[in-house]
């Protein structure tokens, strides 16, 4: 499946992102506005037109200034987040690990990478829901268990060698209120959504540091910025995942002196996967999220991705808004999970309750869902 062209209408149809991208490629594109300004300044006909349409000429200068500022900001973002260093990825040699790659967003990510002949190790508790391409191998793993992660990591190194790209994609959601959540629920949510990122990094990051080459991708969520009723544990675990990404990016440069290792984070909104069935909100297609992740990986550059892109205008900046706005917004999100009926997959380490009064059998327990949202 080829990655969708940026010039095509998004799967979600006409959205705020469509308008933003159109403006960035036209009115706010210095490659278009600068030639027009130069023609208006330095040609006879341009002088006549700019004199007779003075207001339009002023607007053109404003658009050019805004476009240049946006381009400069993007350039500075890329330069600083990549430590002012470039690196080269040989995709015939790289090894990518994808957690939660058996289904959902992870499945699409694996497929897009495999189409390019890239070697991929899938870590998941659930067996693959598709036939593995020649360069893909499945490694069963309980992501809530550090010992299971260590065992899977050893098997991956024995089969592929040291991985150079880690995509922390797996996620779990319980859809319960704080008082309804059991100890097992809370430990599982944080175990998969946040703690596993640490244990996986501890397995694969040392080799990346030794070679000053590699990438860690964190699939977080817009929920990392905005907590809502009945998904507080999920939002808190995703906020922890976002903090992991931010801290890791700083440690890579400041502590490990491995300035060519890349860090990517994806903060996406509600995505159409089985994990969040019944969620009330505007949905992204899983393919849209997966493609943006893969494009960032193939580019070999650190990125901070937000989907929909218009979400960048509000979600990350919410905590800087007045308290009345923040608290009022979160209280109005109470209906989002009212019809939630997300799919769950049994996780061995959580099959039986651990001292919290939860003595459900394996068939009744609800656990890892290898899809990010």
N, C-alpha and C positions, 0 to 999 in steps of 0.2 A: 504494500500500500504506500504509494508515494506521499510525501508530506505535502499538505495543501498549500498552494501558492498564496502569498500574502495579498495578491491582487484579486483573489476570488472572494466572493461574499462568504462570510463565516457561516458555519453550520447552524449557528444560533440565529441567523437572519440579520436584519438591520438592528444594530444595538448602538449604545453610546460609543463602544469601541470602534464601530464602523465609522462614525463621524470623526472620532479622534484620529484614526489612521488616515482618513481622507484629508483632513486638514494638515496633518504632518507631512503628507506627500505632495501637497499643493500650496495652499496659502502660507503655511509655516515652513516651507522648504526653501532654504536660501539658494539652492541651485536653480530655482525658478524666479524668486523675487529679486535676487541680486542682478541678474542680467536685465530684468525689466527696469530696475532703478538706474543702472548704467546707461541703458538706452534713453531713458527719460532725461538724464543729465547731459549726455555727451553726443546726442544726435539732434539735428535740426527739428525733425518731426517730433522727437521726444520732448524737446523743450516747449514746442507749441502745445502739445497735449498736456504736459505737466502744468503749464501756465493756465490753460483753460479748465483743467480739472484739478485744481490745487488740493481740494479735500481728498480726492482719490490718491494723489501723490503722497500726502501725509500718511494716509492709511497704509500705503505700500511701504513706506519707511518704517512704520510701526510693526508691520508684519515681518519685515526683514530683521528688525532688532529682536523680536520675540523668537523668530526662527533660529537666529544665530545664538541667542542665549540658551535655547533648548538643546541645540547641537553641542554647544560648549559644555553644558551640564552633563549631557550623556557621555561626552568624551572624558570628562573628569571622573564621572562615576566609574567608567570602565578602567581608566588608568589606575585609580586608587585601589579599587577592589581587586585588581590583578597585580598589585604591587609594582606597577610600572614595568612589568616584565612580560615578554611573550614566551610561548612554549609551542612545541610541535607534537601533535598526536599522530602516531602511525596506527591506523585502525586495523591493520593486518596483525598487529602485535598486542594491542590493548586487550585487557580482560575486564569485562563489566559485571558487577554483581548487582542484581535487582531483587530487593526483598518484596514479597507479595506479588511476584511476577506470574502467578498461575492464572490469574483472572483479572478483570477490571482494567484500570489504568495501567497497572504493571504489565499485563498481558500485551497491551498495545505497544508499550515501550519496548518490550522484548522483541516483538515482531518487527518494529521499525529498525531496531539495531541489527537483528538477524538478517534482514533483507540486504544489508550492506556487508554481510559476511563477518560481522563482529562477533567475537566469542563472548557468550553470556552465560553466567551462572545464576540460576533462579533459586532463591532461598524462600521457602514457603512451607507452611504446615499442610496445605492442601495440594494434592497432586495436580499436575498440569491439566487444564481443561482444553488443551489443544495438542496436536502432534508437534513434538519438539523439532525445530529445524536442525540441520546438521551441526550448527555452531552453538547450539543451546543445550545445556545439561541442567537437570533438576536436582536439587539437594534438599531433602526434607529437613525441616528445622522448626523447632518451637521457639519463636522469637521472644517469648516471655522468659526463657531459660538461658542464662549465661553459659551454662555447660553445653547446651544444645547448639548455641551459636559457635562456641569454640570448636566443637566437633565438626560442624558443617564447614567452618572456615578452613580447618585442617584438610578436609576432603577436597575443597575447592583448590587449595594450593597444590595438593598432590596431583590433581587432574589437569589444571590449567597453568599453574604457576601463580605468582603473586598478582592479585587483581590490581588494576590501576584506576578503576572508576567504581565507586560505591554509590548506589542509588537507594537511599532509605525511603522506600515507597509504601511499605505495608502500614496499615492502619486499622484500628478497631473503634467502634462506637457502641455504647450501650443504650443510649436514649432514655436514661433514667434521671429522676431528680436526685438531689444530694441525699435526701433522707431515704430514698428507695434503693440507693446504691449500696451493695454489699462490699465488704473488704476485698473479696475476690474480684468484683467488678472494677474497683478503683485500681487495685494493683495490676490487673491485666491491661487496662487502658493505658496507664503510664508505662508499663513494661514494654508494650509493643510500640506505642506512639512516641516514646521519649527515651526510656532506658536502653532499649536495643540499639539506639544510635551510638551510645557510648561504647557498648560492648563490641559492636561491629567495627567502630573506628579503632578500638584498641587492637583488634585483630589485623586490620588491613593498613592502617595509617603508617606504622613504622616502616614498612617497605617503601611507601610513597615518599616518606621523609628522607630515607636513605638515598633515593634516586632523585629527589627534588622534582618529582613528576607524579601527577595523579589528580583525582577530582573526587570530592564528596558532595553528593546531591541530597538535599533534605526536602522532602515533600511535606510541607506543613499545611496551612489552611488559612483562609481569611478569619476563621474562628480564633486563630492565635491573637488577633487584634480585637475581636468583638465576641464576648461571651454571651450566651443566650440560655434561658431556662431549659432544663432537661438535657443539656449537653455541656454542663459546667466542667465535668471531668475531661471530656473530649477537648474543649477549648483550652483548659489549663494544660493538658498534655501537649497540645499543639503549640501553645505559647512556650512551653519548655523546649520543644523541638526547634522553634525559631531562635530561642536564646542559645541553644546548642550550636546552631549554624553561625550565629554572630560571634560567639566566643571562640569557636573553632577557627574561623577566618582570622581572628586577631592572633590566636596562639600560633597558627601556622607561620605567620610572618615574624611575630615578636619573640616567641619562645623557641620554636623549632628551626627558625631561619630557613624555611623551605618555601621561598617566595614564588615558586612556580606551581605549587599545588593550588588547584582551583576549588572554589566553594560556590555552590549554586543552591538557592532556596526557591521553592515554588509555593506561593500562598494563593491557592485557588479557592473560589467560592463553591457553592453546591454543585456537584457534578453528577450526571446521570449514571450512577452505578448501583448495584444491588445493595451496597452498604447503606445508602441513604434513600431507599425507596420510601415514599410517603412524606418526604420532607417538603414543606411548603416554602417555595422560593424559586426565583428564576434559575434555570439550570444551564450549566455548561455541558457540552458533549465530552465524554471521556477521551475521544480522539483529539479534541482541541487541547486538552491539558497534556496528554501524552506527547503530542507533536512539539509543544513548546519546551517540554523537558528534553526531548531528544535533540531539538535544534540547539539548545544551550550546551548539551554534552558534546555534540559534534563540532561546535564552534570552539570548544576548548577554552572557554573564557568564564570567569566568575560572573554570576548574574544574581540579581534579586528580582524575581518574577512575581507579578501579581496578575491574577485573572479573575474576573474581567479586568482589563487594563484601567478602566474607569474607576475601579475599586481603589486604585492608588490615590485618588483624589480625596478619599474619605477614611478608609479603614486604618491605614498606618498612622494617620494623623489624629485619630479620634481622641486619644488621651490628652491631646493638647487643646481640645475643645472645652468650653465651660462645663462644669460638673452637671448642671441641670440638663444639658444636651446629652451627655454621655449616659447618665442614669435613666433619663426618659427614653432614650433609644433602646437600651437593653431591655427595659420593661415591656416595650412594644413588640419585642421579638418572641413573646411567650407562645405564639401559635405555630411557630416554625416546626416544632417537633410533635405537634398534636396528632398528626396522622402517620408518624414515622413507623415503618415496619421493616427496617433494614435487615438484611441477611447476616447470619452469624455462622461461623465455622468452628467446630470443636478444637480446642487447644489442649494438648495432653497435660501440661503443667497446671491447668485450671479446671481439670475434669471434676475434682472433688473439692468442696469448700475447705478452707484452712482456718478453722477456729472462729469463723464469723457466723456460725449457725447455718451455713449454706451447705447442705449435704446432698445436693442434686447428683444424679448419675451423669455419666459422660454424654448420653443422648439428650439430656435435658440442659446441659450447660451451654452457655452462649459465649463464644470467644472470638478468636482471631478472624478478621475479615481482611483478606489481602488486597484491599483496594483503598486508595487514598481519596479523601474528599475534604 
